[in-house]
Amino acid sequence: MSNSVEKIRGIYAITPDISLNLDQIEKIITQHHISILQYRRKSIDADLKLREATKLRQLCLQHHTLFIINDDINLAQKVDADGVHLGKNDSTIQYARQQLGERAIIGVSCYNHIDLSIKAQHQGANYVAFGALFPSNTKPDAPKCSLDTITKAKAVLNIPIVGIGGIDFNNQQQALDAGCDAVAMINTLFK
């Protein structure tokens, strides 16, 4: 697991909630040296999700990119993903660990709460995500998280921090300088 967690660096790509263009995704992975790809689809049937996730898993294996599924532990199991990312209304870390095993990477959204990140680390999360760091088109109503919160979290955590929300090539360095190990991008990469 430690080898995998060490890959939580640089750009953490999250797929947009639209039909996948595998050629585009492969180009993004190679062009931007994507170390982690999260499959995030909310509004399609289970069969299509399984087909898309299976194709993405193969692509990630080809490019030595970690493959994370957003909030669907069952799908992560089916495609043998590297792990799962959980939000506040998703399953518990304990349940995800029980289902996916010790080697799985489990990420947790902590929004702008350092106490949530400490709790997540204590419960066995492999990384935590904070945001929105900047105004976000994907989730315009997301709670704001200051760069100062990242710096404070970095001082008390031993696991990687992923910054999310409105991050692009112009502001990513601010997030990294504040203490993020990786920066999540959706629109910047896919639009």
C-alpha positions as CSV (number, residue, x, y, z in Angstrom):
1,M,0.0,0.0,0.0
2,S,2.8,2.5,0.8
3,N,4.0,2.5,-2.8
4,S,0.5,3.4,-4.0
5,V,0.0,6.1,-1.4
6,E,3.3,7.6,-2.5
7,K,1.7,8.1,-5.9
8,I,-0.7,10.6,-4.4
9,R,1.2,13.6,-5.9
10,G,0.8,16.1,-8.6
11,I,-2.4,16.1,-10.7
12,Y,-5.4,14.0,-9.5
13,A,-7.8,13.9,-12.5
14,I,-11.5,13.4,-11.9
15,T,-13.7,12.4,-14.8
16,P,-16.6,14.7,-15.7
17,D,-20.1,13.4,-15.3
18,I,-20.5,12.9,-19.1
19,S,-20.0,10.1,-21.6
20,L,-16.3,9.2,-21.6
21,N,-13.9,9.8,-24.4
22,L,-11.2,7.3,-23.8
23,D,-8.8,8.8,-26.4
24,Q,-9.1,12.2,-24.7
25,I,-8.6,10.7,-21.2
26,E,-5.5,8.8,-22.4
27,K,-4.1,12.0,-23.9
28,I,-4.7,13.8,-20.6
29,I,-3.0,11.1,-18.6
30,T,0.1,11.1,-20.8
31,Q,0.3,14.9,-21.5
32,H,-0.1,15.9,-17.8
33,H,1.6,12.9,-16.2
34,I,-1.6,12.1,-14.2
35,S,-0.8,10.0,-11.2
36,I,-4.4,9.3,-10.1
37,L,-7.6,9.1,-12.0
38,Q,-11.0,9.1,-10.2
39,Y,-14.0,7.9,-12.0
40,R,-17.0,10.0,-10.9
41,R,-20.3,9.3,-12.5
42,K,-23.6,10.0,-10.8
43,S,-26.4,9.6,-13.2
44,I,-26.1,6.5,-15.4
45,D,-27.2,2.9,-15.1
46,A,-25.0,0.3,-13.3
47,D,-24.2,-1.7,-16.5
48,L,-22.8,1.4,-18.3
49,K,-20.9,2.4,-15.2
50,L,-19.3,-1.0,-15.1
51,R,-18.3,-0.9,-18.8
52,E,-16.8,2.6,-18.5
53,A,-15.0,1.7,-15.2
54,T,-13.6,-1.5,-16.7
55,K,-12.2,0.4,-19.7
56,L,-10.7,3.1,-17.5
57,R,-9.1,0.5,-15.2
58,Q,-7.3,-1.0,-18.2
59,L,-6.2,2.4,-19.3
60,C,-4.9,3.2,-15.8
61,L,-3.0,-0.1,-15.6
62,Q,-1.4,0.7,-19.0
63,H,-0.1,4.0,-17.8
64,H,0.7,3.1,-14.1
65,T,-2.0,5.5,-12.9
66,L,-3.9,4.9,-9.7
67,F,-7.6,4.2,-10.4
68,I,-10.1,5.4,-7.7
69,I,-13.8,5.1,-7.9
70,N,-16.0,7.8,-6.4
71,D,-18.3,6.5,-3.6
72,D,-19.1,3.1,-5.2
73,I,-17.4,0.4,-3.2
74,N,-19.2,-2.4,-5.1
75,L,-18.0,-1.0,-8.4
76,A,-14.5,-0.6,-7.1
77,Q,-14.5,-4.3,-6.1
78,K,-15.9,-5.4,-9.5
79,V,-13.2,-3.7,-11.5
80,D,-10.4,-4.2,-9.0
81,A,-9.8,-0.5,-8.7
82,D,-6.9,0.8,-6.5
83,G,-9.4,2.3,-4.1
84,V,-12.5,4.4,-3.4
85,H,-13.2,8.0,-2.5
86,L,-15.9,8.7,0.1
87,G,-17.9,11.8,0.8
88,K,-19.8,12.7,3.9
89,N,-23.0,10.8,2.9
90,D,-21.2,7.7,1.6
91,S,-20.1,4.5,3.4
92,T,-17.7,4.5,6.3
93,I,-14.0,4.0,6.1
94,Q,-14.3,0.8,8.1
95,Y,-16.9,-0.6,5.7
96,A,-14.8,0.3,2.7
97,R,-11.7,-1.3,4.2
98,Q,-13.6,-4.4,5.1
99,Q,-14.9,-4.8,1.5
100,L,-11.8,-3.7,-0.4
101,G,-9.0,-5.0,1.9
102,E,-5.9,-3.6,3.5
103,R,-4.2,-2.7,0.2
104,A,-7.0,-0.5,-1.1
105,I,-6.6,3.3,-1.1
106,I,-9.4,5.1,0.8
107,G,-9.8,8.8,0.3
108,V,-12.2,11.0,2.3
109,S,-13.7,14.4,1.6
110,C,-13.1,16.7,4.6
111,Y,-14.4,19.9,3.0
112,N,-12.9,22.6,5.3
113,H,-12.8,20.6,8.5
114,I,-9.4,19.7,10.0
115,D,-11.2,17.7,12.7
116,L,-12.8,15.5,10.1
117,S,-9.3,14.9,8.5
118,I,-7.8,13.9,11.8
119,K,-10.7,11.5,12.4
120,A,-10.4,10.1,8.9
121,Q,-6.7,9.5,9.4
122,H,-7.3,7.8,12.7
123,Q,-9.9,5.5,11.1
124,G,-7.5,4.4,8.4
125,A,-8.0,6.8,5.5
126,N,-5.0,6.9,3.1
127,Y,-5.6,10.5,2.0
128,V,-8.0,13.4,2.7
129,A,-9.4,16.0,0.3
130,F,-10.1,19.6,1.2
131,G,-12.0,22.1,-0.8
132,A,-13.3,24.1,-2.6
133,L,-10.0,26.0,-2.5
134,F,-11.1,28.3,-5.3
135,P,-14.5,29.1,-6.9
136,S,-15.7,25.9,-8.7
137,N,-17.9,25.5,-11.7
138,T,-18.5,21.8,-11.0
139,K,-19.8,22.5,-7.5
140,P,-20.5,26.2,-7.2
141,D,-22.2,25.8,-3.8
142,A,-19.3,23.8,-2.3
143,P,-18.1,25.0,1.1
144,K,-15.0,27.2,0.7
145,C,-11.7,26.0,2.2
146,S,-8.9,28.5,2.8
147,L,-5.3,27.7,1.9
148,D,-4.5,28.5,5.6
149,T,-6.7,25.5,6.5
150,I,-4.5,23.3,4.3
151,T,-1.3,24.6,6.0
152,K,-2.8,23.9,9.4
153,A,-4.0,20.4,8.3
154,K,-0.5,19.6,6.9
155,A,1.0,20.3,10.3
156,V,-1.1,17.6,12.0
157,L,-1.6,14.9,9.4
158,N,0.7,12.1,8.3
159,I,-1.3,11.2,5.1
160,P,-1.5,13.0,1.8
161,I,-3.7,16.0,1.3
162,V,-5.6,16.5,-2.0
163,G,-6.9,20.0,-2.8
164,I,-10.0,20.3,-4.9
165,G,-12.3,23.0,-6.2
166,G,-11.6,25.4,-9.0
167,I,-7.9,24.4,-9.3
168,D,-6.3,25.1,-12.7
169,F,-2.8,25.4,-14.1
170,N,-2.7,29.1,-12.9
171,N,-3.5,28.5,-9.3
172,Q,-2.3,24.9,-8.6
173,Q,1.0,26.1,-7.2
174,Q,-0.8,28.1,-4.5
175,A,-2.5,24.9,-3.4
176,L,0.8,22.9,-3.5
177,D,2.7,25.7,-1.6
178,A,0.0,25.7,1.1
179,G,0.6,21.9,1.7
180,C,-1.4,19.9,-0.8
181,D,0.3,16.8,-2.0
182,A,-2.0,16.6,-5.0
183,V,-4.5,18.8,-6.8
184,A,-7.7,17.6,-8.2
185,M,-8.8,18.9,-11.6
186,I,-11.9,18.3,-13.7
187,N,-12.9,21.2,-15.9
188,T,-9.3,22.4,-16.5
189,L,-8.4,19.0,-18.0
190,F,-11.7,18.0,-19.7
191,K,-13.2,21.2,-21.0
